[in-house]
Amino acid sequence: MKMFFIVYAAYFDERITDTLKKAGYKAYTKMHDVTGEGEESEPKLDTHYSPGKNKTIWMAVPDEKVKILIELIRKIKTEHPGAGLRAFSFPLAEEKV
């Protein structure tokens, strides 16, 4: 299992969320009003000089769906290069509590 951390410009929220849901990825945690600077887009710091905000999605993804998700994110990024879309993954182990 992997944890995916997806960062994107807030104005792309509906497009990204709808695409994930249509592909069958329905379980996620979303963080709103995130600010920062990236390597591929203008800073989004919610200031006069750097307007805008980001959103993030955290998703626990079973191993058999990882490759499909990566391809889906690549497709969205290709279609919308201005979205500032970045995705990161790392190993995830669910703890039984």
ChimeraX commands (.cxc) that place a marker at each C-alpha (Angstrom):
marker #1 position 0.00,0.00,0.00 radius 0.5
marker #1 position 1.16,3.55,-0.74 radius 0.5
marker #1 position 0.20,6.97,0.54 radius 0.5
marker #1 position -0.19,9.54,-2.21 radius 0.5
marker #1 position 0.17,13.24,-1.47 radius 0.5
marker #1 position -1.17,15.35,-4.34 radius 0.5
marker #1 position -0.70,19.15,-4.46 radius 0.5
marker #1 position -2.46,21.39,-6.98 radius 0.5
marker #1 position -3.83,24.90,-7.55 radius 0.5
marker #1 position -7.16,25.34,-5.76 radius 0.5
marker #1 position -8.93,26.44,-8.93 radius 0.5
marker #1 position -8.39,22.92,-10.38 radius 0.5
marker #1 position -10.12,21.24,-7.44 radius 0.5
marker #1 position -13.33,20.19,-9.17 radius 0.5
marker #1 position -11.50,18.79,-12.21 radius 0.5
marker #1 position -9.06,16.77,-10.14 radius 0.5
marker #1 position -11.59,15.50,-7.61 radius 0.5
marker #1 position -14.10,14.52,-10.32 radius 0.5
marker #1 position -11.42,12.70,-12.32 radius 0.5
marker #1 position -10.28,10.71,-9.27 radius 0.5
marker #1 position -13.84,9.77,-8.34 radius 0.5
marker #1 position -14.75,8.72,-11.89 radius 0.5
marker #1 position -11.68,6.47,-11.91 radius 0.5
marker #1 position -12.89,4.78,-8.71 radius 0.5
marker #1 position -10.71,6.58,-6.14 radius 0.5
marker #1 position -13.31,7.67,-3.62 radius 0.5
marker #1 position -11.47,7.59,-0.29 radius 0.5
marker #1 position -9.27,10.60,0.39 radius 0.5
marker #1 position -8.56,13.41,2.82 radius 0.5
marker #1 position -8.46,16.93,1.39 radius 0.5
marker #1 position -6.71,19.94,2.89 radius 0.5
marker #1 position -7.90,23.39,1.81 radius 0.5
marker #1 position -6.16,26.78,1.78 radius 0.5
marker #1 position -2.61,25.48,1.56 radius 0.5
marker #1 position 0.09,27.93,0.48 radius 0.5
marker #1 position 3.59,27.42,-0.84 radius 0.5
marker #1 position 6.09,27.66,-3.65 radius 0.5
marker #1 position 6.84,24.92,-6.11 radius 0.5
marker #1 position 9.24,24.21,-8.91 radius 0.5
marker #1 position 6.74,24.16,-11.78 radius 0.5
marker #1 position 4.28,26.97,-11.03 radius 0.5
marker #1 position 4.07,30.46,-9.63 radius 0.5
marker #1 position 4.05,30.78,-5.82 radius 0.5
marker #1 position 0.61,30.61,-4.26 radius 0.5
marker #1 position 1.02,32.41,-0.95 radius 0.5
marker #1 position -2.41,34.10,-0.67 radius 0.5
marker #1 position -0.77,37.54,-0.69 radius 0.5
marker #1 position -1.11,40.60,-2.90 radius 0.5
marker #1 position 2.15,39.75,-4.67 radius 0.5
marker #1 position 1.63,35.98,-4.82 radius 0.5
marker #1 position -2.14,35.41,-4.97 radius 0.5
marker #1 position -3.80,32.04,-4.91 radius 0.5
marker #1 position -3.91,28.95,-2.78 radius 0.5
marker #1 position -3.35,25.24,-3.22 radius 0.5
marker #1 position -5.22,22.20,-2.09 radius 0.5
marker #1 position -3.83,18.81,-1.19 radius 0.5
marker #1 position -5.24,15.33,-1.28 radius 0.5
marker #1 position -3.98,12.41,0.81 radius 0.5
marker #1 position -4.93,8.97,-0.49 radius 0.5
marker #1 position -4.13,5.48,0.77 radius 0.5
marker #1 position -3.90,3.36,-2.37 radius 0.5
marker #1 position -3.69,-0.45,-2.57 radius 0.5
marker #1 position -0.69,-1.75,-4.51 radius 0.5
marker #1 position -2.82,-3.01,-7.40 radius 0.5
marker #1 position -4.19,0.52,-8.03 radius 0.5
marker #1 position -0.92,2.46,-7.75 radius 0.5
marker #1 position 0.15,2.25,-11.40 radius 0.5
marker #1 position -3.31,3.28,-12.61 radius 0.5
marker #1 position -3.31,6.31,-10.30 radius 0.5
marker #1 position 0.15,7.41,-11.46 radius 0.5
marker #1 position -0.97,7.28,-15.09 radius 0.5
marker #1 position -4.14,9.19,-14.26 radius 0.5
marker #1 position -2.17,11.96,-12.53 radius 0.5
marker #1 position 0.25,12.14,-15.49 radius 0.5
marker #1 position -2.67,12.51,-17.87 radius 0.5
marker #1 position -4.22,15.34,-15.84 radius 0.5
marker #1 position -0.84,17.09,-15.60 radius 0.5
marker #1 position -0.30,16.81,-19.37 radius 0.5
marker #1 position -3.78,18.19,-20.11 radius 0.5
marker #1 position -3.45,21.02,-17.56 radius 0.5
marker #1 position 0.22,22.04,-17.21 radius 0.5
marker #1 position -0.74,25.24,-15.37 radius 0.5
marker #1 position -2.35,23.40,-12.47 radius 0.5
marker #1 position 0.90,23.18,-10.53 radius 0.5
marker #1 position 0.03,19.53,-10.05 radius 0.5
marker #1 position 2.58,17.42,-8.19 radius 0.5
marker #1 position 2.20,13.96,-6.70 radius 0.5
marker #1 position 4.39,12.17,-4.17 radius 0.5
marker #1 position 4.13,8.67,-2.77 radius 0.5
marker #1 position 5.63,6.76,0.10 radius 0.5
marker #1 position 5.14,3.34,1.67 radius 0.5
marker #1 position 2.17,3.00,3.95 radius 0.5
marker #1 position 1.35,0.44,6.61 radius 0.5
marker #1 position -2.04,0.53,8.28 radius 0.5
marker #1 position -1.86,-0.05,12.01 radius 0.5
marker #1 position -4.60,-2.12,13.59 radius 0.5
marker #1 position -5.93,-0.13,16.53 radius 0.5
marker link #1:1,2 radius 0.2
marker link #1:2,3 radius 0.2
marker link #1:3,4 radius 0.2
marker link #1:4,5 radius 0.2
marker link #1:5,6 radius 0.2
marker link #1:6,7 radius 0.2
marker link #1:7,8 radius 0.2
marker link #1:8,9 radius 0.2
marker link #1:9,10 radius 0.2
marker link #1:10,11 radius 0.2
marker link #1:11,12 radius 0.2
marker link #1:12,13 radius 0.2
marker link #1:13,14 radius 0.2
marker link #1:14,15 radius 0.2
marker link #1:15,16 radius 0.2
marker link #1:16,17 radius 0.2
marker link #1:17,18 radius 0.2
marker link #1:18,19 radius 0.2
marker link #1:19,20 radius 0.2
marker link #1:20,21 radius 0.2
marker link #1:21,22 radius 0.2
marker link #1:22,23 radius 0.2
marker link #1:23,24 radius 0.2
marker link #1:24,25 radius 0.2
marker link #1:25,26 radius 0.2
marker link #1:26,27 radius 0.2
marker link #1:27,28 radius 0.2
marker link #1:28,29 radius 0.2
marker link #1:29,30 radius 0.2
marker link #1:30,31 radius 0.2
marker link #1:31,32 radius 0.2
marker link #1:32,33 radius 0.2
marker link #1:33,34 radius 0.2
marker link #1:34,35 radius 0.2
marker link #1:35,36 radius 0.2
marker link #1:36,37 radius 0.2
marker link #1:37,38 radius 0.2
marker link #1:38,39 radius 0.2
marker link #1:39,40 radius 0.2
marker link #1:40,41 radius 0.2
marker link #1:41,42 radius 0.2
marker link #1:42,43 radius 0.2
marker link #1:43,44 radius 0.2
marker link #1:44,45 radius 0.2
marker link #1:45,46 radius 0.2
marker link #1:46,47 radius 0.2
marker link #1:47,48 radius 0.2
marker link #1:48,49 radius 0.2
marker link #1:49,50 radius 0.2
marker link #1:50,51 radius 0.2
marker link #1:51,52 radius 0.2
marker link #1:52,53 radius 0.2
marker link #1:53,54 radius 0.2
marker link #1:54,55 radius 0.2
marker link #1:55,56 radius 0.2
marker link #1:56,57 radius 0.2
marker link #1:57,58 radius 0.2
marker link #1:58,59 radius 0.2
marker link #1:59,60 radius 0.2
marker link #1:60,61 radius 0.2
marker link #1:61,62 radius 0.2
marker link #1:62,63 radius 0.2
marker link #1:63,64 radius 0.2
marker link #1:64,65 radius 0.2
marker link #1:65,66 radius 0.2
marker link #1:66,67 radius 0.2
marker link #1:67,68 radius 0.2
marker link #1:68,69 radius 0.2
marker link #1:69,70 radius 0.2
marker link #1:70,71 radius 0.2
marker link #1:71,72 radius 0.2
marker link #1:72,73 radius 0.2
marker link #1:73,74 radius 0.2
marker link #1:74,75 radius 0.2
marker link #1:75,76 radius 0.2
marker link #1:76,77 radius 0.2
marker link #1:77,78 radius 0.2
marker link #1:78,79 radius 0.2
marker link #1:79,80 radius 0.2
marker link #1:80,81 radius 0.2
marker link #1:81,82 radius 0.2
marker link #1:82,83 radius 0.2
marker link #1:83,84 radius 0.2
marker link #1:84,85 radius 0.2
marker link #1:85,86 radius 0.2
marker link #1:86,87 radius 0.2
marker link #1:87,88 radius 0.2
marker link #1:88,89 radius 0.2
marker link #1:89,90 radius 0.2
marker link #1:90,91 radius 0.2
marker link #1:91,92 radius 0.2
marker link #1:92,93 radius 0.2
marker link #1:93,94 radius 0.2
marker link #1:94,95 radius 0.2
marker link #1:95,96 radius 0.2
marker link #1:96,97 radius 0.2
view
